[in-house]
Amino acid sequence: MEDFNLPRKNWILFAIFLLVAGLPGFSQTPEQEVETVIRSLFDGMKQKNVPQVEAAFSKEGLMQTVLQKPEGTSIASNSVADFLNRIASTPASTVLDEQILSYHIQVDGPLAIAWTPYKFYVNNSFSHCGVNSFQLVKLPGGWKIVYIIDTRRKEPCEEIL
């Protein structure tokens, strides 16, 4: 068996290399950080974890939905507090599952936008589909959602990809 002796200097360089090579795995890009916040929002909604959902939003958060009716398009507004109350009051047996189909995220310093086509299921039954448009700001506590507007329809869902 060969003796595996490296000079001490080489061991130190090797250890530094391993440390530096492993660092990128521990840090996220701003786009990944934004995606993490959005995933946390919908994971929290599915688990009815109201504090987790609330943590995704800034205190000034706004929520709106584009409504398409025969008489024309309009916008419905909802507060984050109302959204949290609806999640909290959903029966334990009801599963709300918003499945994000893709993430299109752009970041400029402390501002980010995310375009996320989705399909929404209640108790594994298809409810509707559409697109979420998120505005996020990086605040002292991290990325927070300050605005969401979405579309909702029964079909055609293939067009949203």
C-alpha positions as CSV (number, residue, x, y, z in Angstrom):
1,M,0.0,0.0,0.0
2,E,1.3,3.4,-1.0
3,D,2.0,6.1,1.6
4,F,-0.4,9.0,0.8
5,N,1.7,11.9,2.0
6,L,1.0,15.4,0.6
7,P,2.9,18.4,1.9
8,R,1.0,20.4,4.5
9,K,0.7,23.3,2.0
10,N,-1.1,21.1,-0.5
11,W,-3.6,19.9,2.2
12,I,-4.4,23.4,3.2
13,L,-4.9,24.4,-0.5
14,F,-7.1,21.3,-1.0
15,A,-9.2,22.2,2.1
16,I,-9.7,25.8,0.9
17,F,-10.7,24.5,-2.5
18,L,-13.3,22.2,-1.0
19,L,-14.7,25.1,1.2
20,V,-14.9,27.5,-1.7
21,A,-16.3,25.0,-4.1
22,G,-19.1,24.2,-1.7
23,L,-20.1,27.8,-1.0
24,P,-22.3,28.3,-4.1
25,G,-24.5,25.4,-2.9
26,F,-25.3,27.3,0.2
27,S,-26.2,30.7,-1.3
28,Q,-29.1,31.4,-3.6
29,T,-29.4,33.9,-6.4
30,P,-32.0,36.6,-6.0
31,E,-34.2,34.8,-8.5
32,Q,-34.0,31.6,-6.4
33,E,-34.8,33.6,-3.2
34,V,-37.9,35.1,-4.9
35,E,-39.0,31.6,-6.0
36,T,-38.5,30.3,-2.5
37,V,-40.8,33.0,-1.1
38,I,-43.5,32.1,-3.6
39,R,-43.1,28.4,-3.0
40,S,-43.4,29.0,0.8
41,L,-46.6,31.0,0.2
42,F,-48.3,28.1,-1.6
43,D,-46.9,25.4,0.6
44,G,-48.2,27.3,3.6
45,M,-51.6,27.7,1.9
46,K,-51.8,23.9,1.2
47,Q,-50.8,23.1,4.8
48,K,-53.1,25.9,6.2
49,N,-50.1,27.3,7.9
50,V,-51.3,30.9,8.3
51,P,-48.1,32.3,9.9
52,Q,-46.0,30.9,7.0
53,V,-48.4,32.5,4.4
54,E,-48.4,35.8,6.3
55,A,-44.5,35.8,6.4
56,A,-44.4,35.9,2.6
57,F,-46.2,39.3,2.4
58,S,-45.2,42.8,3.3
59,K,-47.5,44.6,5.7
60,E,-48.7,46.7,2.8
61,G,-49.5,43.7,0.6
62,L,-52.3,43.9,-2.0
63,M,-54.1,41.2,-3.8
64,Q,-56.3,41.6,-6.9
65,T,-58.0,39.3,-9.5
66,V,-58.9,40.1,-13.1
67,L,-62.5,39.1,-13.6
68,Q,-63.8,38.4,-17.1
69,K,-67.6,38.6,-17.4
70,P,-69.9,38.9,-20.3
71,E,-70.4,42.6,-19.5
72,G,-66.6,43.2,-19.5
73,T,-63.4,42.9,-17.6
74,S,-63.1,44.2,-14.1
75,I,-60.8,43.9,-11.1
76,A,-61.6,42.5,-7.7
77,S,-59.5,43.5,-4.7
78,N,-58.8,41.5,-1.6
79,S,-56.7,42.2,1.5
80,V,-54.0,39.9,2.7
81,A,-55.8,39.7,6.0
82,D,-59.0,38.4,4.3
83,F,-56.9,35.9,2.4
84,L,-55.3,34.7,5.7
85,N,-58.8,34.5,7.3
86,R,-60.1,32.4,4.4
87,I,-57.2,30.0,4.7
88,A,-57.6,29.7,8.5
89,S,-61.4,29.1,8.2
90,T,-61.0,26.4,5.5
91,P,-62.0,23.0,6.9
92,A,-59.1,20.8,7.9
93,S,-60.3,18.1,5.4
94,T,-60.1,20.6,2.4
95,V,-56.9,20.6,0.5
96,L,-56.1,23.8,-1.4
97,D,-53.3,23.1,-3.9
98,E,-52.1,25.8,-6.3
99,Q,-49.6,24.1,-8.6
100,I,-47.1,26.5,-10.2
101,L,-46.3,25.4,-13.7
102,S,-43.2,27.6,-14.2
103,Y,-41.4,30.6,-12.8
104,H,-40.4,33.6,-14.9
105,I,-38.5,35.9,-12.5
106,Q,-36.7,39.2,-13.2
107,V,-34.8,41.1,-10.5
108,D,-33.4,44.6,-10.5
109,G,-31.7,45.3,-7.1
110,P,-34.5,45.2,-4.5
111,L,-37.4,44.9,-6.9
112,A,-38.5,41.6,-8.5
113,I,-41.4,40.4,-10.7
114,A,-42.5,36.9,-11.1
115,W,-44.9,35.5,-13.7
116,T,-46.3,32.1,-12.6
117,P,-48.8,30.1,-14.6
118,Y,-50.8,27.8,-12.4
119,K,-53.5,25.2,-12.0
120,F,-55.6,25.2,-8.8
121,Y,-57.1,22.1,-7.2
122,V,-59.5,21.6,-4.3
123,N,-59.3,18.1,-2.9
124,N,-57.4,16.9,-6.0
125,S,-60.2,18.2,-8.2
126,F,-59.4,20.8,-10.8
127,S,-60.9,24.2,-10.0
128,H,-59.3,26.7,-12.3
129,C,-56.1,27.9,-13.9
130,G,-54.5,31.2,-14.8
131,V,-51.4,33.3,-14.2
132,N,-50.1,35.1,-11.1
133,S,-48.1,38.3,-11.5
134,F,-46.1,39.0,-8.3
135,Q,-44.3,42.2,-7.3
136,L,-41.7,41.6,-4.6
137,V,-39.4,44.0,-2.7
138,K,-36.3,43.0,-0.8
139,L,-36.9,44.5,2.7
140,P,-34.7,44.2,5.8
141,G,-36.4,40.9,6.6
142,G,-35.9,39.5,3.1
143,W,-38.0,39.3,-0.1
144,K,-41.7,40.1,0.6
145,I,-44.7,40.1,-1.8
146,V,-46.2,43.6,-2.1
147,Y,-48.6,42.9,-4.9
148,I,-50.3,39.9,-6.6
149,I,-52.7,40.1,-9.5
150,D,-54.0,37.0,-11.1
151,T,-56.3,35.6,-13.8
152,R,-58.7,32.7,-13.3
153,R,-60.5,30.5,-15.9
154,K,-61.7,27.0,-16.3
155,E,-60.1,26.6,-19.7
156,P,-58.1,26.7,-21.9
157,C,-55.3,26.1,-19.5
158,E,-52.7,25.0,-22.1
159,E,-52.5,28.6,-23.3
160,I,-50.9,29.8,-20.1
161,L,-47.7,27.9,-20.4
